[in-house]
Amino acid sequence: MQLASAFSKNTDINDAIISLKSQFSETIKPSFMVCYYTENYDAKVLSLALRKAFPGVNFHGCSSCRGVMTDKGYHLAPAIALLAIEDTGSSAYGTALTTFRSKSDMTTINIVECTNQLVEEAIEKADRRGELPSLLLLHASVGYEELIIETIKNKFGFHIPLIGGSAADNGSFERCSFLTEQGTAQVGISVSVFYPSTAISTYFSSGYLPTEMHGIATKVEGRTLYEIDHQPALDTYQKWIYECSGEYRTGRYLFDQTMAYPLGRIVGYLYDKPFYKLSHLRKATADGGIHVFSDIKEGDHLYLMQGSSELLVKRSSRVVEAAKNENIFNSPLNGGINIFCAGSMVLVKDRMDEVYELLRIAYEKKPFICPFTFGEQGRFINEENVHGNLMASTALFYANAVES
């Protein structure tokens, strides 16, 4: 297995593709590609251009918030990045995508049915019917990630190693998209299955710490939290923030104001230390509720979490190091895919060069690619796949024994 990355800031898609292709050495013949791009690019035109430039190669990716990152740097918008994976004949990769006319079509029945069909289609495309994939890459529109993950789990009977991110844009939530060689979608689901010739390791983490503020979700509808401890959720949250920071958050739009203070829930324990999945706040409702970016259920114990710039700058590199600790055969690292929350990126935007440098070192200067997403998916150390917000996720690829 070999990996190579490329990026372009050219806004003309055809010129950008020429540049991207020229950056791959002649020895790299992609078996599969991962592509991330900012909202400056038309996903349909980009998908067609990639198909033309790399005939017969499956690819998969999504739009990214305000920039992308590779081992070559942190690339502010406009930017497109590619990660090419060249693998041996024993490997296989397959993709599948479905689109809905609108979010109103994304009913529970439709999502479950389409997710099952997509996984089967991707496995069929990889010509690996009856075989479990080593990794599943998920990109979908914001809103139903937990149901998609649960459907995938039910299909296989357990949690297949998974990494993913919800498609993002620069903050309007109207220009998010994802693509494969089959086409593109703004509302829908896309998956890839990986059957690589080498081992993979994954890791998923929040990087935020719990405060002393906590309570029970006592009224919830979908992704709207109305009450905490039978009190209006917004009032309770604002009181918690004030007690922690001395600041009072006002206004209905909470996306930019609350990145440092998400709500967390315990997912499991490592020895006696809990680990958390996070919910980022989106906006307040007129009646004192809070819209969030991940599902909360009545009875959930909610903790006010706190993230510092220092923790978030170092988080992604620590996640990579933790994934490397799962490399039980001590195989040489080839590179990987990193998923970084858009909200966390905005919170440390003035220090992203530090984030990049720490990641470059953690990846041992090997190729990697990283989008900034509106929701992250990954596999916790307890082997449970989870959707959360303001999270970091990684999947690492290792070298064949003959390559080491």
C-alpha positions, 0 to 999 in steps of 0.5 A: 500500500502507498498513499499520496496527497495533493491539494489545489487552491485554483478555483477553476475545477479543470485547472485544479484537477490538472494540478492535483493529478500532476502532484501524484508521482508516476508510481502512484496509481490510485485504487481509491481516493478520498476528496475534500473541498470547500463550498467554492466548488460545484460538487457535480462539476468536481465529480465529473472532472475527477471521473474523467481524470481518474477513469475507473477509480472509486472516490468519496468525499464531502464539502469542508468548512472554510478550508482543508488540511493535508500533510502539506499544510493547512489550506484556507478556502478555496481549496480541494484536497485528494488522498490517493490510496494505491493498494495491491490486487488483494485489496478492494474498495467500494462506494455508494450514494443516495440522494433525497429530494428534501429533508422531509423525505428522510423518514426513519423508514427511508433512512434505514432502507437506504442505508442497508441498500447502500452498504450492500451496494458498496460491498457488491461494488468491491466484489466482497459479498459475504466479507466484513469490511475493515473500515467504513467511511460515512459522509451524510447530510446533517440530521440523522447520523445516529440512525444511520450508524445504528442501522449499520450496526444492526446490519453487521451485528456489531460495530464495524470500525467506522470514520466519518464526518457530516458535510459542511460549508462556511456556516450557511448550512445551504452549500453542504454536499458530498460526492462519489464517482457515481454522482453528488448529493446535498441531502442524503447518505454516502458510504465507502467500504475498505478491504485493504491489504494491510491493517487499519487502526482507529480512534475517536475522542472529544478533547473537552473536560467536564465541569461541575454543572450537570443535569437531566434532560427532562423534555426533548423532541428530536434534536431540540432540548426543551428542559433540563431538570424541568427548567427551560434548557436555554435558561439552565445552559446560560446559568451554567455558562455564567457560573463557569465563565462569568459570561452571559450568552445572549441571542438565538444563534448559538453556533459560534458562541458555544463552541467552548461549552458543549453538552456531554454525555458519558458513553463508557469508561476506561478503567474509572475514567469516563469518556464523553460524546458531545452535542454542539448547540445550534440555536435557541427556540422562541420558547426557551429550547435549544436546537443541537447537532446530535440526538439527545433523549429524555433521561440523558444525564447532561454535563456542561463540558469545557474546551480550552485552546490548548487542549484543542490544538493538541487534540487531533495529534493525540488522537493519532498517537492513540490510534497508533497505540492500537497498532498491535503488529507495530507495522510502519505507518503509511498515513491516514484520514483525519476528521476535525470538527468545524466548530473546534477549528473555528475556535482555534483558527488563529492556531491552526498552523500549530495544529497542522505541525503537531499532526504532521509530526504525529503522522510521521510526515506521512500523507494524510487528509483532513476536512472540517465537518458539521458532525463527526463519527468514529469508534470509541475505545469500547468499540462502539461507533458514535456520532458527536459534535466538536470531536476528532476521529482518525483512521490510520493505514499501515505498510505491507510487511514487504514494504517495510 
